């Protein structure tokens, strides 16, 4: 068995990390040696080598050491399931980067005068990035609430937005949040002219992304904003006040 063991220095050469780091992992009980010989040298077997590989993978994925230790020491830990999950996340990130790289190559050719690019093509990559971000945050909830067909229709609608519609949606959101801040800061009732304007702005914003807008759909969005804190975070991160709560109240008041 001992001939299959490796020392700290050998493990360092194999893994690329320093002997000091390996000793630190021992100190915090993250990677204990298989044995310590009579001369005080730490020795590691294949099981420990595999554990170190897993530790280094999770470090690459951004996990802190304490979190890594908790995960791989858990009774229900399954390395294959865990790494397959990380593999799927990494594949998404690679796809993102590839889309960005392809668009960048086209843009370089455009500025060299080698090809033409439509306005839609110039901004397509940025819309795709927004789609992927939103899919990660809200995709599951939207599919469950409105059905996968409507969900995919919404994605296609967003992909094919004209540059003009896309800019209108951004301007609408900016004005919407500014008006929500104003109604909050001035402590105005929601059933005044500004409240009505806010509802109409949000209604117009939704219609850009959904050809089959209904007031029931609008009310359902209010429920989603209220129950999923990520929506509130999205709006409130761009504002001075709790605009998400006010927007929900306004929708319910005017979409009845």
Buried (B, 14 or more C-beta within 10 A) or exposed (E): EEEEBBBBEBBBEEBEBEBEBBBBBBEEEBBBBBEEEEEEEBBBBEEBBEBBBBBBBBEEBEBEBEEBBEBBEEEEEEBEEBBEEBEEEEEEEEEBEEBBEEBEEBBEEBEEEEEEBEEBBBBBBEBBBEBBEBBEBBBEBBBEBBEEEBBEBBBEBBEEBEBEBBEBBEEBBEBBBBBBBBBBEEEBEBEEEBBBBBBEBBBBBBBBBBEEBEEEBBBBBBEBBBEBEEBBEBBBEBBEBBBBBBBBBBBBBBBE
